[in-house]
Amino acid sequence: MDCFGSFLGVNFGDTTHEGRNMIFRILIFVVLVTCAAAQNPLTFERGFRDLRVSPDGDFMLYNQTNQPGLYLYRTSEGSSIKIAGGVGRARGAHWSLDSRYIAFKHIHKTETARMQTPMVFDTERQQLIALSDAHRRCGIPTFSEKNTVYFTIDHILYEQTLNGTVLRQFELPVYANRTPVNRQGTAVVYNDDNDQLWLLSLNDNLSEPITRGNMGYYSPQWSPDGSKILFNGFDGQLYVYQMPHQTIVNLGRGQHPSWLQNSERLIFSMPEINASGQLQNIDLWTVDIKNQQRKRLAHTEAWEDFPAPMPNS
């Protein structure tokens, strides 16, 4: 059953010293994943995933593979609550820069359709805020530094306050599920129907292509300083679009990347595949945007994935 709208206040056994240490290792580094033998071992992942540390480092969002949902862990108390249950709730969840609000998309079924609602969770009041009525298609909300929220309903991008006041509307050529906004609130990135990325200026309502080609791209992420856009390619490579020069840098293979605070480096995981096409290991790496130099952070038998760097790490 979907636990949307309820706060379980459940302690998942993490208040012990041992439990806190376990979670902090996850916070600083990665989820340790174990897999059963199978043709596609990734389908048997167990544990935590989709980690998002709050900008002040006091909270962590996460998902559980065996009990999917959006969970909130408070590092100072070693306790967790479940914000919303169900597959996909944690994927793309977004923190406000003041670490108070969490934006995500809630999906629920009716007798005739799957309905979607853009949502915000207030960590101080422990309240859910619906940004609109339920629709057949809406996007995952994101925040600017002024806590203005940006999200789509069908082809319309809304710029809205948390109290529901719509400030501006922008018509997009397509429906886009992800429209991350830069911290300044001056531009958003979105995918078209061919999985190409576009940059929309909110100052003049003009879009320009970031990518052109036969291959698709997904999961754009703004750098903390708003000067670069990180994204994944369908070829398994990581790419960064540099705003001042309008150039794209290929950073090589990788998955589940996150920005470091200086906006000059990434942390990501990289799977190792043997000659038979089987997954052998997953380790953590960093890469420097300027020179594309890579550094391996770990080389262990444990599978390390979904890195979530702490602020100023």
N, C-alpha and C positions, 0 to 999 in steps of 0.2 A: 504494500500500500504506500502511496506517495505521502510523505510526511510534510508536504508543503503547508506552511502556515503554522506549524507547531514547532516548539522548541523543547527538545527532549531533555536538555541539560544533563545528558548522560556523560559520566566519566568512563572513558574506555580503558580504564586500567593504567592510565599514564601518569597518575599522581605520585607513584612511587619514584624513588631516586633512579632506579633502573629504567623505568618507563620514560622519565624526563630525558635521561641520557640518550635513549633510543630516538626520541623525537628530535632532539637537538642535532643528532648526527644526520637525520633526514633533512633538517632545516639547512644545515651548513653545506651538506654535500649532495645527497641523492637518496632515492628510494632503492633499497636493495631488493632485487627481484629474484625469486627462484622459479624455475620452470620444470614442468614434467616433460618427459620425452614424448615428442610428437613430431609430425611432419612440419607443423608450424608452431613452434614452442611459444611464440608470443601470445597465442590465444589462451595460454594457461598461466598468464601472469597472476601473481598473488601479491597483495599488499597495497601500498599507497601509490598514488599517481596524481598528475595534474596539480602539482604544488604551486602555490602563489604566496610568497611572503609579503606581508604588509610593508609599506615604505618605512615605517618606524620600527619594524622588526618585532612588534609585540604580538602579532597574530600570524597564522598560516592557514590558508585554504588548502583543502586536499579532497581527494576522492578515494574511495575504497573499491577495489576490483570486485570483491565478493559481496559488497553491499553498496552499490553505486549511489552517489548523491553528492551534495555540496556540504562539506563539513568545515567547521571553524575551530581551530586549536588556539588557545590562549597560552603563550609561552610562559608567562609569569605564574600561572596557576597549574599548568599541566593538565588542563581539562578541555573537553571538546563538546560542542553542540552540533546537532544536525540542522542545517538551515533548510534544505530541501532534498527529498529523495528522488531517485530516478537516474537513468542513464543520460549523460550529456549535460547535467546541470553544472558541473564543475568546469567543463571544457570551455575555455574562453572567459571565465569569470574574471572580473576586473576590479582592482582596488582604486578608490579615490586617493589623491596624493596626500591628504591629511589622515589617511588610514581609518577613517570613521565608517565609510560606506563601501559596500560590495555590490557590484552590478552583475546580473546574470539573467539568463532567459529561462523562464519556467514553461514547461510543456505538460499539458494534461489532455486526456482523452474525454470526449463526449460521445454520445451515441452515434453521432454522424461524422465527427471530424477530430483531428488532433489540433488543439488550440494552443496558441503561444502568447505569453505575456512578458513584456520587459519589466524586470523587477530590480529593486534596490533593497539591501538589508542594512539597517542602521545598527552598528555594533554597540553604540552607547545605550540606546533605548531597547535594543533587541526587538525591533519591529521590522516587518516587511512593508515596503512601499510599492504599490503597483503604479507604473508610469503611464499606463493606458489600460483600456479594456482588452480583453482577449481577442486575438485575431488569428487567422489561419497562417499568416506569415509575419513574423517580426524579427528584428535583429538583436544581437547581444549588445547591451548598452556599454558605453565607456565614458570616462570623465575627463574634462579639462581641469586645469589647476584651480579654476574658480568653482569647482563642483557643479558646473553645468553638465547635463547629461546629453549624449548623442546616441540615437538609435533609429532603426528603420521600422516602418510598417508598410509592407509591400514595397512600392518604388519610392516612397517618400522618406527622406532623412529628416528627423526632428532634432532641433536644438531646444532643450527644455530645462527648466529649473526643477528641483526636487519636489516643490509644492505643486507641480503640474502646469505651470505657466509656460506656454509654447512661445519661444523667442523668435525662432525662424524655422522655415521649412525649405527643403531643397529637393527637387525632383531628380531622381537618378534614372538613367536609361534602363536599369535592371533592378530586380530585388537582390539585395546583398545582405547576407547574414552577419558578416563582420564588417564594421565600419570604424576601426579604431581612429580616435582623434589625437592630434598632438597635444602636448600639455598646454600650449598657448591657446588652443581652441581656434586655430586658423586654417586647419586642413585635416581631411580624413582620407583614408585609403579604402578602396573597395575592389571586389572582384567583379568582372563581367561574366556573361554566360559562357565565354570561352576560357575562363580561368586565367584571364590576363588581369594585371593590377593597374588601377588608375588612381591618380592623385587629384582630389577635388579641393580647390581653394574656396574656403568659406567667405573670403573677402569679396571675390568677384563672381563666384558661382561658376567657375570654369574648370573643366576636367582635362587632364593631360595624361597620356599613357606612361606607365613606368616600364612595363614589359611589352614586348612584341615578339611573337614567334608561335611555333607549333606546339610547344610544351606549355603545360599549365603550372600555376604557382598558387600558393595558399598560405594562410596564417601570418599575415603581416603584423609586425610589431615595431612601434616607434622606439627609437633610442631615448634614454632618459632626458637628453638635452634637445630632442626634437630635430636633430640634424640628419638622421639616417633612418632607414626603414629596413628591418630584417625580415626575410621571408624564406619559405621552403619551396623547392622545385619538385615536380613530380619525378625528377631523375634522382632524388635522394640527396641533392646538393643544397647547401645553404648559400644564400645570396644577401647582399646588402646594397641598397640604393642610397647613394650619397647626394643629399639635396643640393649643396652648393654647385657641384659639377655635373649633376644629373647623369652620373655614371653608376654602373652596376658592377660590383666585385663578387666574383665566385670564390667562396671560402672552402669549397670541397665538401666531401660527404659529412653528414651529421644529422641528428634528429633531436627534437625537444630542446631547442636552444633558448637561452635567456641572456639578456644584456647584463653586463656588469655596470656599476654605477657611473664609471667614467666615460661611458658611451664609446670606448675605444676597443673593448674586448668582449667576447662572448664566451659563455660556458655552455657545453652541449654534451650529449652522449653519442657514441659511435659504435654500432654493432660490428662484430667480426663474423664473417660468413666463410665457412670452409668450402672446399672444392665441390662438395656434394650439395651445396646450397643450404646447409643447416646453420643455424645460429649457434656460434660457439661461445661468445662473450659479449658484454657491453661495458665499456669503460668511459670515464669522463675525460674531456679535453677542453682546452681553451684555445682561442685563436685571436690574433691581433689583426684588426681591420686594415691597418696601414700596410703591413708587409705580408699578411696572410701566413705568418709563422704560427705553427701549432705546437702545443705542449700537452703531453699526456699527464693528467693529474693522478691517475690511479691505474694500477695494473694488478688486479687481484682476480681470484676465482669467482668472487661474487659479481653478480650482474648489477651494474650501477646505472641508474636511469633517472629521468625527470629531475635534473638539478634545479635547485631553488636557492640562489645566493642570498645571503643576509645583506642588509643595507651596509654600504661602505666596506664590503668584504673584498 
